[in-house]
Amino acid sequence: MLVRRLGAVALAFILLPAVAAHAAREAPPVPSSMAALGDSITRGRNACGPFIACVARSWSTGWSAGVHSHFRMIESENPAIDGHNHNDAADKARAADLPGQATTAVGQGVDYVTVLIGANDACTRTEAGMTSVADYRAAIDQALAVLRTGLPEARIAVVSVPDLFRLWQVGHVDPDAVRLWNRNLTCQSMLANATSADRADVDRRSRVRDRVIGYNEQLAAACAAYGPLCDFDDDAVFGYPFTLDQLSMLDRFHPNGAGQDALGLVSYASGFDW
C-alpha cells in the first residue's frame, strides 16, 4: 500500500496537472456515514454480556476502544462519521432478510455499507435445512439491487462467511465447547456429534463447509457484477485462522471482544483503500 501511494505521489509531479487532478477525483472518499447489514455476529451478540447484542463491540459499526471496527478506523480519517454508524443487522438473520435490511440502510442515506451474512444459512438444525446456493445468491442479488437503486454512490464492503469447519476444528477437542454446543443445539448441521469420527459425520461436515464455500463464491461473483463500488474481501475472513479464545465463553460460537477486533482488522485491511 505504501509503495503504491509513494508511486502515485511521484507520478503527480511529472504528469500534466489536468491528469493529476483527474486521478485525485478518482480516489474514493472517506465515508461520512455507514450501515452494517448482517446477523448476530455483526450485532456483537455475547461480546460484552450474556445473550445480548453488544453493538458497541461490533466489528463493523462498533465504537468501543477495544475493537478496531470499520467505524473507528474510518472515524480516525473522517470524524464527520461520528454519530452516523447504523447497525441494521439482526439476530438469526439469513440471506433472505438482507433485502429488508438494505431498505433500512437506504432510508438512512449512508455512503458506506458492510455486509456479512450466511452463518445462519449454513448453521441449521439439520443439513437439509441449509439455504441452497441458488437461493442464497438470489437474496444477495436482490439486496444489492436495493442498494444500487437507493444508494447509487455508496460503497459496499462484502465480507466472506467465516469457515464453520474451523469452528469445529478448534472446539471439538474442548469438552466445555462441545457441552455448550450440545446444550444450545448450536449449528447442528456442522457441530452435531462433534467428537465423532464416523464417516457419515466426517462427510456431513465436509458438505457443510462446501456449502459455505459456495456462498462465498456467490458473494464474490455478485460483488464483481455490481462493479467497482463493491469490494469482496477475497475470502480473507473465511481464511482467517481464529482461535477458541476469540469465541465467547457463553456459547463458543459468537466472537467475543477479541474475536470482533480480529474480524474488524481482517475485513478492513482487505477492503477499500481510502
C-alpha positions as CSV (number, residue, x, y, z in Angstrom):
1,M,0.0,0.0,0.0
2,L,2.8,2.4,0.9
3,V,4.7,1.7,-2.3
4,R,1.5,2.3,-4.3
5,R,0.9,5.6,-2.6
6,L,4.6,6.7,-2.9
7,G,4.4,5.9,-6.6
8,A,1.3,7.9,-7.0
9,V,2.9,10.9,-5.4
10,A,6.0,10.6,-7.7
11,L,3.8,10.5,-10.8
12,A,1.9,13.5,-9.7
13,F,5.0,15.6,-10.1
14,I,5.6,14.5,-13.7
15,L,2.0,14.2,-15.1
16,L,0.1,17.1,-16.5
17,P,-1.9,19.0,-13.9
18,A,-5.2,18.0,-15.5
19,V,-4.3,14.4,-15.4
20,A,-3.2,14.6,-11.8
21,A,-6.5,16.4,-10.9
22,H,-8.4,13.6,-12.6
23,A,-6.5,11.0,-10.7
24,A,-7.3,12.8,-7.4
25,R,-11.0,12.8,-8.3
26,E,-10.9,9.1,-8.8
27,A,-9.7,8.4,-5.2
28,P,-12.6,7.0,-3.1
29,P,-13.8,9.5,-0.5
30,V,-13.6,8.5,3.2
31,P,-17.2,7.8,4.2
32,S,-19.2,10.2,6.4
33,S,-21.9,7.6,7.3
34,M,-22.3,3.8,7.3
35,A,-24.6,1.0,7.9
36,A,-24.0,-2.7,8.8
37,L,-26.1,-5.5,7.4
38,G,-26.0,-9.0,8.7
39,D,-26.8,-11.3,11.7
40,S,-25.9,-11.7,15.3
41,I,-22.2,-11.7,14.6
42,T,-22.5,-8.1,13.4
43,R,-24.8,-7.3,16.3
44,G,-22.0,-8.3,18.7
45,R,-24.0,-11.0,20.5
46,N,-22.3,-12.2,23.6
47,A,-19.3,-9.8,23.1
48,C,-19.9,-7.9,26.3
49,G,-22.8,-9.6,28.2
50,P,-24.8,-12.9,28.4
51,F,-27.0,-13.5,25.4
52,I,-27.5,-9.8,24.4
53,A,-26.4,-7.7,21.5
54,C,-23.3,-5.6,22.1
55,V,-23.3,-3.2,19.1
56,A,-20.5,-1.1,20.8
57,R,-18.1,-4.0,20.1
58,S,-19.4,-4.8,16.6
59,W,-16.6,-5.4,14.1
60,S,-18.4,-3.0,11.7
61,T,-20.1,-0.1,13.4
62,G,-18.8,-0.5,17.0
63,W,-17.3,2.4,18.9
64,S,-15.6,0.5,21.8
65,A,-11.9,1.4,22.2
66,G,-11.2,-2.3,22.4
67,V,-12.3,-3.1,18.9
68,H,-10.7,-1.9,15.6
69,S,-14.1,-1.6,13.9
70,H,-14.6,-0.2,10.4
71,F,-16.3,2.8,12.1
72,R,-13.4,3.6,14.4
73,M,-10.8,3.3,11.7
74,I,-12.9,5.5,9.3
75,E,-13.5,7.9,12.1
76,S,-9.7,8.4,12.6
77,E,-9.7,9.7,9.0
78,N,-13.0,11.4,8.9
79,P,-14.6,12.5,12.3
80,A,-17.8,13.5,10.4
81,I,-18.9,9.9,10.5
82,D,-19.3,10.1,14.3
83,G,-23.0,9.5,15.2
84,H,-23.7,8.2,11.7
85,N,-22.9,4.5,12.3
86,H,-26.1,2.4,11.9
87,N,-26.2,-1.2,12.9
88,D,-29.1,-2.7,10.9
89,A,-28.1,-6.4,11.5
90,A,-30.5,-8.7,13.3
91,D,-30.2,-11.9,15.4
92,K,-30.9,-15.1,13.5
93,A,-31.0,-13.2,10.1
94,R,-30.4,-15.2,7.0
95,A,-29.7,-14.0,3.4
96,A,-33.4,-13.8,2.8
97,D,-33.6,-11.0,5.4
98,L,-30.9,-8.9,3.7
99,P,-33.1,-7.0,1.2
100,G,-35.1,-5.7,4.1
101,Q,-32.0,-4.6,5.9
102,A,-30.8,-2.9,2.7
103,T,-34.0,-1.0,2.5
104,T,-33.4,0.3,6.0
105,A,-29.9,1.4,5.0
106,V,-31.3,3.2,2.0
107,G,-33.6,5.2,4.4
108,Q,-30.6,6.2,6.4
109,G,-28.9,7.6,3.3
110,V,-25.5,6.2,4.1
111,D,-22.5,6.2,1.8
112,Y,-20.8,3.0,3.1
113,V,-22.4,-0.4,3.8
114,T,-20.9,-3.6,5.2
115,V,-22.4,-7.0,4.5
116,L,-21.7,-10.2,6.4
117,I,-24.4,-12.8,6.1
118,G,-24.6,-16.6,5.7
119,A,-23.7,-18.2,9.0
120,N,-27.4,-18.8,9.8
121,D,-28.0,-20.1,6.2
122,A,-25.4,-22.9,6.9
123,C,-25.9,-23.2,10.7
124,T,-29.2,-25.1,10.8
125,R,-30.6,-27.9,12.9
126,T,-30.2,-30.3,10.1
127,E,-28.0,-30.4,7.0
128,A,-31.2,-30.4,4.9
129,G,-32.3,-27.1,6.4
130,M,-29.4,-25.2,4.9
131,T,-30.2,-22.5,2.4
132,S,-29.4,-23.6,-1.2
133,V,-26.6,-21.8,-3.0
134,A,-29.1,-20.6,-5.7
135,D,-31.5,-19.1,-3.1
136,Y,-28.6,-17.5,-1.3
137,R,-27.4,-15.8,-4.4
138,A,-30.9,-14.6,-5.3
139,A,-31.2,-12.9,-1.9
140,I,-27.8,-11.3,-2.3
141,D,-28.6,-10.0,-5.7
142,Q,-31.9,-8.6,-4.5
143,A,-30.2,-6.8,-1.6
144,L,-27.5,-5.4,-3.8
145,A,-30.2,-4.2,-6.3
146,V,-31.9,-2.3,-3.4
147,L,-28.6,-0.6,-2.5
148,R,-27.8,0.2,-6.1
149,T,-31.1,1.8,-6.7
150,G,-31.4,3.7,-3.4
151,L,-27.7,4.4,-2.7
152,P,-26.1,4.6,-6.1
153,E,-22.9,6.3,-4.9
154,A,-22.4,4.2,-1.8
155,R,-19.5,1.8,-1.4
156,I,-20.4,-1.8,-0.4
157,A,-17.9,-4.0,1.6
158,V,-18.9,-7.6,1.3
159,V,-17.3,-9.9,3.8
160,S,-16.9,-13.6,3.4
161,V,-18.7,-16.1,5.6
162,P,-16.4,-17.5,8.3
163,D,-15.2,-21.1,8.0
164,L,-17.6,-23.1,10.1
165,F,-15.3,-26.1,9.8
166,R,-12.6,-24.1,11.5
167,L,-15.1,-23.6,14.3
168,W,-15.5,-27.4,14.7
169,Q,-11.7,-27.9,14.4
170,V,-10.8,-25.5,17.3
171,G,-13.8,-26.5,19.5
172,H,-14.4,-30.2,19.2
173,V,-11.4,-31.0,21.3
174,D,-12.6,-28.8,24.2
175,P,-15.2,-30.5,26.4
176,D,-16.7,-27.2,27.5
177,A,-17.3,-26.1,23.9
178,V,-18.9,-29.4,23.0
179,R,-21.1,-29.3,26.1
180,L,-22.3,-25.8,25.1
181,W,-22.9,-26.8,21.5
182,N,-24.9,-29.8,22.6
183,R,-26.9,-27.8,25.2
184,N,-27.7,-25.0,22.9
185,L,-28.1,-27.2,19.8
186,T,-25.6,-24.8,18.1
187,C,-25.1,-25.1,14.4
188,Q,-26.1,-28.8,14.3
189,S,-25.5,-29.1,10.6
190,M,-21.8,-28.8,11.4
191,L,-21.5,-29.4,15.1
192,A,-23.8,-32.4,15.8
193,N,-21.8,-35.4,17.1
194,A,-18.8,-33.1,17.4
195,T,-16.4,-35.7,18.7
196,S,-17.4,-38.4,16.2
197,A,-15.0,-39.7,13.6
198,D,-17.6,-41.8,11.9
199,R,-17.6,-41.5,8.1
200,A,-21.2,-40.1,8.0
201,D,-20.3,-37.2,10.3
202,V,-17.0,-36.5,8.6
203,D,-18.7,-36.4,5.2
204,R,-21.5,-34.2,6.6
205,R,-19.0,-31.6,7.9
206,S,-17.3,-31.6,4.6
207,R,-20.6,-30.9,2.8
208,V,-21.5,-28.0,5.1
209,R,-18.1,-26.5,4.5
210,D,-18.6,-26.9,0.8
211,R,-21.9,-25.0,1.2
212,V,-20.2,-22.1,2.9
213,I,-17.5,-22.1,0.1
214,G,-20.4,-22.0,-2.4
215,Y,-21.9,-19.0,-0.6
216,N,-18.6,-17.2,-0.7
217,E,-18.2,-17.9,-4.4
218,Q,-21.5,-16.3,-5.0
219,L,-20.6,-13.3,-2.9
220,A,-17.5,-12.8,-5.0
221,A,-19.5,-13.1,-8.2
222,A,-22.3,-10.8,-7.1
223,C,-19.9,-8.2,-6.0
224,A,-17.9,-8.3,-9.2
225,A,-21.1,-7.9,-11.2
226,Y,-22.0,-4.9,-9.0
227,G,-18.9,-3.1,-10.2
228,P,-16.1,-1.0,-8.6
229,L,-18.3,0.4,-5.8
230,C,-18.5,-3.2,-4.3
231,D,-15.5,-4.8,-2.7
232,F,-15.3,-8.5,-1.7
233,D,-12.7,-9.5,0.9
234,D,-11.3,-12.3,-1.3
235,D,-12.1,-14.8,1.4
236,A,-9.9,-13.1,4.0
237,V,-12.4,-13.7,6.8
238,F,-13.2,-17.2,5.6
239,G,-9.4,-18.0,5.7
240,Y,-8.7,-16.3,9.0
241,P,-7.4,-18.9,11.5
242,F,-9.4,-17.8,14.5
243,T,-8.8,-19.5,17.8
244,L,-11.0,-20.7,20.6
245,D,-10.1,-17.8,22.9
246,Q,-11.6,-15.4,20.3
247,L,-15.1,-17.0,20.8
248,S,-17.5,-16.2,23.6
249,M,-17.2,-18.5,26.7
250,L,-21.0,-18.3,26.8
251,D,-21.6,-20.3,23.6
252,R,-18.2,-20.9,21.9
253,F,-19.8,-19.7,18.7
254,H,-20.1,-15.9,18.6
255,P,-16.9,-13.8,18.6
256,N,-16.0,-12.2,21.9
257,G,-14.4,-8.8,22.1
258,A,-11.1,-10.2,20.8
259,G,-12.8,-12.0,18.0
260,Q,-14.7,-8.9,17.0
261,D,-11.5,-7.0,17.0
262,A,-9.8,-9.5,14.7
263,L,-12.8,-9.6,12.4
264,G,-12.7,-5.8,12.1
265,L,-9.0,-5.7,11.4
266,V,-9.0,-8.6,8.9
267,S,-12.0,-7.4,6.9
268,Y,-11.0,-3.7,6.9
269,A,-7.5,-4.5,5.7
270,S,-8.9,-6.4,2.8
271,G,-11.4,-3.7,1.8
272,F,-11.3,-0.2,0.3
273,D,-8.1,1.8,0.3
274,W,-9.5,5.2,1.3
